Amino acid sequence: MRNKIKSFFIEPDLHFLLGWFGIDYKKSFKNRIVTSLVITMLVLIFGLAFNKMYLIIFSPIIGLVYYKNQYLSIKKKKKSIATLKRRMFPSFVKKILILIRTNNIYNSLLKMVDYTDEPIKQYLIQLLKDMDNDKTVKPFIDFANNMEFIEAYQVMTMLYTFSEHSMNKKHLVSLEQMISQLYENEIDEVIESKKRLLWLYPNFTILSMLVLIFSMAIYMFISIFSEIQF
């Protein structure tokens, strides 16, 4: 029980999440606590000033909800960025494959800087800097780490092979097929996501209507019941 309470207030992955965004853990955690306490006190003072008992009672809960929401927000943001990178990556590599037909890997990556959007652009710039100082596969692996999915390792390793050895057309075709498959998988995932949303919206509308009808029925029942003389 003690560990569960501790993990609720001090999330195990919070340090990693903040580090991923380049945010200082101790400073951020301190600000999070202070802000949550300030909100709790403001709600409590407001409740006391206007004699609102429900605000006085729920002020700690409101502060706690705000405290937890900060963690959930940063977790959601990281997930959305990871999804965005996965969707951008196939298109990014497709452009590189076009460029390496007439350029070496380094020049192809350099030309891609002006045609790449965030969040991948920052990792591409770092890759080029690392390649200037390190001629091993490590800069390519580091780039793949930032993409956060397994297929990126295979692609970047093959690109490194192309940068070190004369290109083999067979390998190039294999890489193009891999990227095409990745692209198709992302399209399928987007389609499935849209399908789930299309299923959800009608059901949400129906549920809202049922709640409204049920609320009206209760109101009518109470009104009729109040008029009955016993």
SETOR-332520 format. One record per residue (C-alpha): z, x, y; residue number from 1; residue in one letter. Coordinates in Angstrom, 1 decimal, m for minus. Layout:
<sites>
[[Z, X, Y], NUM, 'A'],
...
</sites>
This chain:
<sites>
[[0.0, 0.0, 0.0], 1, 'M'],
[[0.9, 2.8, 2.4], 2, 'R'],
[[m2.4, 4.5, 1.8], 3, 'N'],
[[m4.3, 1.3, 2.4], 4, 'K'],
[[m2.5, 0.7, 5.7], 5, 'I'],
[[m3.2, 4.4, 6.7], 6, 'K'],
[[m6.9, 4.1, 5.8], 7, 'S'],
[[m7.1, 0.9, 7.8], 8, 'F'],
[[m5.9, 2.6, 11.0], 9, 'F'],
[[m7.3, 6.1, 10.3], 10, 'I'],
[[m10.7, 5.5, 8.6], 11, 'E'],
[[m11.6, 8.3, 6.1], 12, 'P'],
[[m15.1, 8.7, 7.3], 13, 'D'],
[[m14.4, 8.4, 11.1], 14, 'L'],
[[m14.2, 12.2, 11.5], 15, 'H'],
[[m17.7, 12.5, 9.9], 16, 'F'],
[[m19.2, 9.7, 12.0], 17, 'L'],
[[m17.9, 11.0, 15.3], 18, 'L'],
[[m19.1, 14.5, 14.3], 19, 'G'],
[[m22.5, 13.2, 13.5], 20, 'W'],
[[m22.8, 11.9, 17.1], 21, 'F'],
[[m21.3, 15.1, 18.5], 22, 'G'],
[[m18.2, 13.3, 19.7], 23, 'I'],
[[m14.8, 15.1, 19.8], 24, 'D'],
[[m12.6, 13.4, 17.1], 25, 'Y'],
[[m9.2, 14.0, 18.7], 26, 'K'],
[[m10.3, 12.9, 22.2], 27, 'K'],
[[m12.1, 9.9, 21.0], 28, 'S'],
[[m9.3, 8.8, 18.7], 29, 'F'],
[[m6.8, 9.1, 21.6], 30, 'K'],
[[m9.0, 7.1, 23.9], 31, 'N'],
[[m9.4, 4.5, 21.2], 32, 'R'],
[[m5.7, 4.0, 20.9], 33, 'I'],
[[m5.0, 4.0, 24.6], 34, 'V'],
[[m7.8, 1.5, 25.3], 35, 'T'],
[[m6.6, m0.9, 22.5], 36, 'S'],
[[m3.0, m0.7, 23.8], 37, 'L'],
[[m4.2, m1.4, 27.4], 38, 'V'],
[[m6.1, m4.5, 26.2], 39, 'I'],
[[m3.1, m5.7, 24.2], 40, 'T'],
[[m0.9, m5.3, 27.3], 41, 'M'],
[[m3.4, m7.1, 29.6], 42, 'L'],
[[m3.7, m10.1, 27.3], 43, 'V'],
[[0.1, m10.2, 26.9], 44, 'L'],
[[0.7, m10.0, 30.7], 45, 'I'],
[[m2.0, m12.7, 31.2], 46, 'F'],
[[m0.3, m14.9, 28.7], 47, 'G'],
[[3.1, m14.4, 30.3], 48, 'L'],
[[1.8, m15.0, 33.8], 49, 'A'],
[[0.1, m18.3, 32.9], 50, 'F'],
[[2.6, m19.3, 30.3], 51, 'N'],
[[0.0, m19.3, 27.5], 52, 'K'],
[[2.0, m18.9, 24.3], 53, 'M'],
[[m1.1, m18.5, 22.1], 54, 'Y'],
[[m2.1, m15.4, 24.1], 55, 'L'],
[[1.3, m13.9, 23.9], 56, 'I'],
[[1.3, m14.4, 20.1], 57, 'I'],
[[m2.2, m13.2, 19.5], 58, 'F'],
[[m2.2, m10.3, 22.0], 59, 'S'],
[[m1.5, m7.7, 19.3], 60, 'P'],
[[m4.2, m9.2, 17.1], 61, 'I'],
[[m6.7, m9.0, 19.9], 62, 'I'],
[[m5.8, m5.4, 20.5], 63, 'G'],
[[m6.1, m4.6, 16.8], 64, 'L'],
[[m9.5, m6.4, 16.6], 65, 'V'],
[[m10.8, m4.3, 19.5], 66, 'Y'],
[[m9.4, m1.1, 17.9], 67, 'Y'],
[[m11.2, m1.9, 14.6], 68, 'K'],
[[m14.4, m3.0, 16.3], 69, 'N'],
[[m14.9, 0.5, 17.9], 70, 'Q'],
[[m15.1, 2.0, 14.4], 71, 'Y'],
[[m17.4, m0.8, 13.1], 72, 'L'],
[[m19.7, m0.4, 16.1], 73, 'S'],
[[m20.2, 3.4, 15.6], 74, 'I'],
[[m20.7, 2.9, 11.9], 75, 'K'],
[[m23.3, 0.2, 12.5], 76, 'K'],
[[m25.0, 2.4, 15.1], 77, 'K'],
[[m25.3, 5.3, 12.6], 78, 'K'],
[[m26.7, 3.0, 9.9], 79, 'K'],
[[m29.4, 1.7, 12.3], 80, 'S'],
[[m30.4, 5.3, 13.3], 81, 'I'],
[[m30.6, 6.3, 9.7], 82, 'A'],
[[m32.8, 3.3, 8.9], 83, 'T'],
[[m35.0, 4.1, 12.0], 84, 'L'],
[[m35.4, 7.8, 10.8], 85, 'K'],
[[m36.4, 6.6, 7.3], 86, 'R'],
[[m39.0, 4.3, 8.8], 87, 'R'],
[[m40.4, 6.9, 11.2], 88, 'M'],
[[m40.6, 9.8, 8.7], 89, 'F'],
[[m43.7, 8.7, 6.8], 90, 'P'],
[[m45.7, 8.3, 10.0], 91, 'S'],
[[m44.4, 11.6, 11.3], 92, 'F'],
[[m45.5, 13.5, 8.2], 93, 'V'],
[[m48.9, 11.7, 8.1], 94, 'K'],
[[m49.7, 13.2, 11.5], 95, 'K'],
[[m48.6, 16.6, 10.3], 96, 'I'],
[[m50.9, 16.4, 7.3], 97, 'L'],
[[m53.8, 15.7, 9.7], 98, 'I'],
[[m52.9, 18.7, 11.9], 99, 'L'],
[[m52.4, 21.2, 9.1], 100, 'I'],
[[m56.1, 20.8, 8.0], 101, 'R'],
[[m57.0, 22.8, 11.1], 102, 'T'],
[[m53.7, 24.5, 12.0], 103, 'N'],
[[m50.9, 26.4, 10.3], 104, 'N'],
[[m47.5, 24.6, 9.7], 105, 'I'],
[[m45.8, 26.1, 12.8], 106, 'Y'],
[[m48.5, 25.1, 15.2], 107, 'N'],
[[m48.8, 21.7, 13.7], 108, 'S'],
[[m45.1, 21.1, 14.1], 109, 'L'],
[[m45.3, 22.5, 17.7], 110, 'L'],
[[m48.1, 20.0, 18.6], 111, 'K'],
[[m46.0, 17.2, 17.1], 112, 'M'],
[[m43.2, 17.6, 19.7], 113, 'V'],
[[m45.2, 15.6, 22.3], 114, 'D'],
[[m46.1, 12.9, 19.8], 115, 'Y'],
[[m42.7, 12.4, 18.2], 116, 'T'],
[[m40.0, 9.9, 19.4], 117, 'D'],
[[m36.2, 10.1, 19.1], 118, 'E'],
[[m34.2, 10.5, 16.9], 119, 'P'],
[[m36.6, 12.7, 15.0], 120, 'I'],
[[m37.8, 14.6, 18.0], 121, 'K'],
[[m34.5, 16.4, 18.5], 122, 'Q'],
[[m34.5, 17.6, 14.9], 123, 'Y'],
[[m38.1, 18.8, 15.2], 124, 'L'],
[[m37.3, 20.9, 18.2], 125, 'I'],
[[m34.3, 22.4, 16.4], 126, 'Q'],
[[m36.5, 23.1, 13.4], 127, 'L'],
[[m39.0, 25.1, 15.5], 128, 'L'],
[[m36.1, 27.1, 17.0], 129, 'K'],
[[m34.7, 27.8, 13.6], 130, 'D'],
[[m38.1, 28.8, 12.3], 131, 'M'],
[[m38.3, 31.5, 15.0], 132, 'D'],
[[m35.1, 33.1, 13.7], 133, 'N'],
[[m35.2, 32.3, 10.0], 134, 'D'],
[[m38.4, 32.6, 7.9], 135, 'K'],
[[m36.7, 31.1, 4.7], 136, 'T'],
[[m36.8, 27.5, 3.5], 137, 'V'],
[[m33.4, 26.8, 5.2], 138, 'K'],
[[m34.7, 25.4, 8.5], 139, 'P'],
[[m36.8, 22.9, 6.5], 140, 'F'],
[[m33.8, 22.0, 4.4], 141, 'I'],
[[m31.7, 21.5, 7.5], 142, 'D'],
[[m34.3, 19.2, 8.9], 143, 'F'],
[[m34.4, 17.2, 5.6], 144, 'A'],
[[m30.6, 17.0, 5.8], 145, 'N'],
[[m30.9, 15.3, 9.1], 146, 'N'],
[[m33.3, 12.7, 7.7], 147, 'M'],
[[m30.6, 11.7, 5.2], 148, 'E'],
[[m32.7, 10.6, 2.3], 149, 'F'],
[[m33.8, 12.4, m0.9], 150, 'I'],
[[m37.6, 12.2, m0.4], 151, 'E'],
[[m37.4, 14.2, 2.8], 152, 'A'],
[[m36.2, 17.3, 0.8], 153, 'Y'],
[[m39.3, 17.1, m1.4], 154, 'Q'],
[[m41.7, 16.7, 1.5], 155, 'V'],
[[m40.1, 19.5, 3.6], 156, 'M'],
[[m40.0, 21.9, 0.7], 157, 'T'],
[[m43.7, 21.4, 0.1], 158, 'M'],
[[m44.4, 21.9, 3.8], 159, 'L'],
[[m42.5, 25.2, 3.6], 160, 'Y'],
[[m44.6, 26.2, 0.6], 161, 'T'],
[[m47.7, 25.5, 2.7], 162, 'F'],
[[m46.3, 27.7, 5.5], 163, 'S'],
[[m45.8, 30.6, 3.2], 164, 'E'],
[[m48.8, 30.4, 0.9], 165, 'H'],
[[m52.4, 29.4, 1.3], 166, 'S'],
[[m52.8, 25.7, 1.0], 167, 'M'],
[[m53.8, 24.2, m2.3], 168, 'N'],
[[m55.9, 21.0, m1.9], 169, 'K'],
[[m54.3, 19.6, m5.0], 170, 'K'],
[[m50.8, 19.9, m3.5], 171, 'H'],
[[m52.0, 18.5, m0.2], 172, 'L'],
[[m53.3, 15.4, m2.0], 173, 'V'],
[[m50.1, 15.1, m3.9], 174, 'S'],
[[m48.1, 15.2, m0.7], 175, 'L'],
[[m50.3, 12.6, 0.9], 176, 'E'],
[[m49.8, 10.3, m2.1], 177, 'Q'],
[[m46.0, 10.8, m1.8], 178, 'M'],
[[m46.1, 9.9, 1.9], 179, 'I'],
[[m48.3, 6.9, 1.3], 180, 'S'],
[[m45.8, 5.7, m1.3], 181, 'Q'],
[[m42.9, 6.2, 1.1], 182, 'L'],
[[m44.8, 4.3, 3.8], 183, 'Y'],
[[m45.5, 1.4, 1.3], 184, 'E'],
[[m41.9, 1.3, 0.3], 185, 'N'],
[[m40.8, 1.0, 3.9], 186, 'E'],
[[m43.3, m1.8, 4.5], 187, 'I'],
[[m42.0, m3.6, 1.4], 188, 'D'],
[[m38.4, m3.2, 2.7], 189, 'E'],
[[m39.3, m4.6, 6.1], 190, 'V'],
[[m41.0, m7.6, 4.5], 191, 'I'],
[[m38.0, m8.2, 2.2], 192, 'E'],
[[m35.7, m8.0, 5.3], 193, 'S'],
[[m37.8, m10.5, 7.1], 194, 'K'],
[[m37.8, m12.8, 4.1], 195, 'K'],
[[m34.0, m12.7, 4.0], 196, 'R'],
[[m33.8, m13.5, 7.7], 197, 'L'],
[[m36.3, m16.4, 7.3], 198, 'L'],
[[m34.1, m17.7, 4.5], 199, 'W'],
[[m30.9, m17.2, 6.5], 200, 'L'],
[[m32.0, m19.0, 9.8], 201, 'Y'],
[[m32.8, m22.4, 8.2], 202, 'P'],
[[m29.6, m22.3, 6.2], 203, 'N'],
[[m27.6, m21.4, 9.2], 204, 'F'],
[[m29.2, m24.3, 11.1], 205, 'T'],
[[m28.5, m26.7, 8.4], 206, 'I'],
[[m24.9, m25.4, 8.1], 207, 'L'],
[[m24.4, m25.8, 11.9], 208, 'S'],
[[m25.7, m29.4, 11.7], 209, 'M'],
[[m23.4, m30.2, 8.9], 210, 'L'],
[[m20.4, m28.8, 10.8], 211, 'V'],
[[m21.5, m30.9, 13.9], 212, 'L'],
[[m21.8, m34.1, 11.8], 213, 'I'],
[[m18.5, m33.4, 10.0], 214, 'F'],
[[m16.8, m32.8, 13.4], 215, 'S'],
[[m18.2, m36.0, 14.8], 216, 'M'],
[[m17.1, m38.0, 11.7], 217, 'A'],
[[m13.6, m36.7, 12.1], 218, 'I'],
[[m13.6, m37.5, 15.8], 219, 'Y'],
[[m14.8, m41.1, 15.1], 220, 'M'],
[[m12.2, m41.5, 12.3], 221, 'F'],
[[m9.4, m40.4, 14.6], 222, 'I'],
[[m10.6, m42.7, 17.4], 223, 'S'],
[[m10.8, m45.7, 15.1], 224, 'I'],
[[m7.5, m44.9, 13.5], 225, 'F'],
[[m5.8, m44.6, 16.9], 226, 'S'],
[[m7.0, m48.1, 17.8], 227, 'E'],
[[m5.6, m49.7, 14.7], 228, 'I'],
[[m2.4, m51.6, 15.4], 229, 'Q'],
[[0.3, m51.4, 12.7], 230, 'F'],
</sites>
